[in-house]
């Protein structure tokens, strides 16, 4: 029976690189005729719908038009992403394979996702890095525009999938941005921040993370942090 759950962010935590920004830019232009100020925009830790809305509102597009056009945007984005990933797949970050293999070997451990990616985008990205298999469930940007809502979605799905509701103190969120930390803290979950993205250790400590790591290379240390909970 699953007694503990780790919820992973994707970009900057498990993988890096890839063509998502370019695919997003093409899709925005095709669906809305503008990309907004995408080159200067902060993507870190945000959901795909939040990013789209911020860019489009910044370009003067109203909410009703955005809502109407989002299905077309996602259709175009996913098609563009799938094609581009063939030539530019995501790259696994150092230590990820050893960490996931170790966690999967632990009795009572479940693995899931909490990511701002829409669900199919997450599947495509992880698939391009041969990482899709370990994750039984997730909370995705396609579930809510608000990042803080996503751990709750993942926990509800975990209860259905595993047949037991895992208590907050036995759940850990791991990510590379202060927003990853904040969404875990909003639900009383353990939080591990890893400085493998755009934020350094000092900024991640200031976000309130229970543990901050430089990277995922030291498997024993990372597993210890992920299984410590919030005690």
C-alpha positions in Angstrom: 0.0 0.0 0.0 1.3 3.5 -0.8 2.0 5.5 2.3 4.1 8.3 0.9 3.9 10.4 -2.3 6.5 12.6 -4.0 5.1 15.1 -6.6 7.7 16.3 -9.1 7.8 19.5 -11.2 9.1 18.9 -14.7 11.0 21.8 -16.4 14.1 22.7 -14.5 13.7 19.8 -12.0 13.6 16.6 -14.1 14.5 18.0 -17.5 15.8 21.0 -19.3 16.0 22.5 -22.8 13.7 21.5 -25.5 11.5 23.5 -28.0 8.5 24.4 -25.8 9.0 28.1 -26.0 9.4 28.1 -29.7 6.3 25.9 -30.1 4.3 28.1 -27.8 5.4 31.2 -29.8 4.3 29.7 -33.1 1.0 28.5 -31.6 0.2 31.9 -30.1 0.8 33.7 -33.4 -1.4 31.2 -35.3 -4.2 31.2 -32.8 -4.3 34.9 -31.8 -2.1 36.8 -34.2 0.3 37.9 -31.5 2.9 36.5 -29.1 2.9 39.4 -26.8 6.3 40.2 -25.2 7.3 36.6 -25.1 11.0 37.1 -25.2 11.0 39.1 -22.0 8.3 37.1 -20.2 8.9 35.2 -16.9 7.7 31.6 -17.4 9.2 30.2 -14.2 6.8 28.1 -12.1 3.7 29.3 -13.9 1.0 27.3 -15.6 0.7 27.2 -19.4 -2.7 28.9 -19.3 -1.4 31.6 -16.9 1.5 32.3 -19.2 -0.8 32.5 -22.3 -3.2 34.9 -20.5 -0.5 37.2 -19.2 1.1 37.4 -22.7 -2.2 38.0 -24.5 -3.6 40.5 -22.0 -0.3 42.4 -22.2 -0.9 42.6 -26.0 -4.4 44.0 -25.4 -6.5 40.8 -25.9 -9.5 40.6 -23.6 -10.3 37.6 -21.4 -13.4 36.5 -23.4 -11.3 36.3 -26.6 -8.6 34.5 -24.7 -11.0 31.9 -23.3 -12.5 31.3 -26.7 -9.2 30.8 -28.4 -7.4 28.6 -25.8 -8.6 25.3 -27.2 -7.2 26.2 -30.6 -3.9 27.4 -28.9 -3.4 24.1 -27.2 -4.2 22.1 -30.3 -1.6 24.1 -32.3 1.0 24.1 -29.4 0.8 20.3 -28.9 1.2 19.6 -32.7 4.1 22.0 -32.9 5.7 20.6 -29.7 5.4 17.0 -30.8 7.2 17.7 -34.1 9.9 19.8 -32.7 10.7 17.3 -29.9 11.8 14.8 -32.5 14.8 17.0 -33.3 15.2 18.7 -30.0 14.2 16.3 -27.2 14.2 17.3 -23.5 17.5 16.5 -21.7 17.3 14.7 -18.3 19.1 16.6 -15.5 22.0 14.8 -13.8 20.9 12.4 -11.1 17.3 12.0 -12.3 17.5 8.4 -13.4 19.2 7.1 -10.3 16.8 9.1 -8.1 13.7 7.8 -9.8 15.0 4.2 -9.8 15.8 4.4 -6.1 12.4 5.9 -5.2 10.5 3.3 -7.2 12.3 0.6 -5.2 11.1 1.9 -1.9 8.1 0.0 -0.4 5.0 2.2 0.0 6.3 5.0 -2.3 4.2 6.7 -5.0 5.4 9.1 -7.6 3.4 11.8 -9.3 3.6 15.2 -10.9 2.7 18.8 -10.1 3.5 20.9 -13.2 2.3 24.0 -15.0 2.4 22.1 -18.2 -0.9 21.1 -19.7 -1.2 17.3 -19.3 -0.5 16.3 -22.9 2.5 18.7 -23.0 3.9 17.0 -19.9 3.4 13.6 -21.5 5.3 14.7 -24.6 8.1 16.3 -22.8 8.7 13.4 -20.4 8.3 10.9 -23.2 11.0 12.6 -25.3 13.4 12.1 -22.3 12.2 8.5 -21.6 10.8 9.6 -18.2 7.0 9.1 -18.5 6.7 5.7 -17.0 7.4 6.3 -13.3 4.5 8.8 -12.7 1.1 7.4 -11.9 -0.8 10.7 -11.8 -0.5 14.4 -11.6 -1.9 17.9 -11.3 -1.4 19.9 -14.5 -1.8 23.4 -15.9 -4.8 22.0 -17.9 -6.5 21.4 -14.6 -6.3 24.9 -13.3 -4.6 28.2 -14.3 -3.6 28.7 -10.6 -0.5 26.8 -9.6 -1.5 26.6 -6.0 -4.6 24.5 -6.9 -2.6 21.7 -8.6 -1.3 19.8 -5.5 -4.9 19.3 -4.4 -5.8 17.9 -7.8 -2.9 15.5 -7.6 -3.9 14.4 -4.1 -7.5 13.7 -5.2 -6.2 11.6 -8.1 -3.7 9.8 -5.8 -6.6 8.8 -3.5 -8.5 7.4 -6.5 -5.5 5.7 -8.0 -4.0 4.2 -4.9 -7.2 3.6 -3.0 -6.1 5.6 0.0 -5.8 9.3 0.9 -2.2 10.1 1.7 -1.9 12.6 4.6 -0.2 16.0 3.8 2.7 15.2 6.1 3.5 12.2 4.0 3.6 14.2 0.7 6.5 16.1 -0.7 6.6 18.5 -3.6 9.9 19.0 -5.4 10.6 21.8 -7.8 13.1 24.5 -8.9 11.2 27.7 -8.4 9.6 29.6 -5.5 6.2 29.0 -7.1 6.8 25.2 -6.8 7.5 25.7 -3.1 4.5 28.0 -2.6 2.0 25.5 -4.1 3.3 22.8 -1.7 3.2 25.0 1.3 -0.4 26.1 0.4 -1.5 22.5 1.1 0.7 21.8 4.1 3.0 19.5 2.2 6.7 19.0 2.5 8.8 21.0 0.0 12.2 20.4 -1.5 13.7 23.0 -3.8 16.5 22.2 -6.2 18.7 24.9 -7.6 18.8 23.4 -11.1 16.7 26.1 -12.8 16.8 29.9 -12.8 16.8 30.3 -9.0 19.8 30.0 -6.7 19.9 28.3 -3.3 19.5 31.6 -1.5 16.3 32.6 -3.3 14.9 29.1 -2.8 15.6 29.2 0.9 13.9 32.6 1.1 10.8 31.0 -0.4 10.3 28.8 2.7 11.3 25.4 1.3 11.9 22.8 4.0 15.0 21.6 2.2 17.1 23.2 -0.6 19.5 21.1 -2.7 22.1 22.2 -5.3 21.1 19.4 -7.6 19.9 15.7 -7.7 23.3 14.0 -8.0 23.5 12.8 -4.4 20.8 10.2 -4.6 20.9 9.2 -0.9 20.7 12.8 0.3 17.8 13.6 -2.1 15.9 10.5 -1.1 16.3 11.4 2.6 15.0 14.9 1.9 12.0 13.6 -0.1 11.0 11.1 2.6 11.5 13.3 5.6 8.1 15.0 5.2 7.5 18.2 7.1 8.7 17.0 10.5 
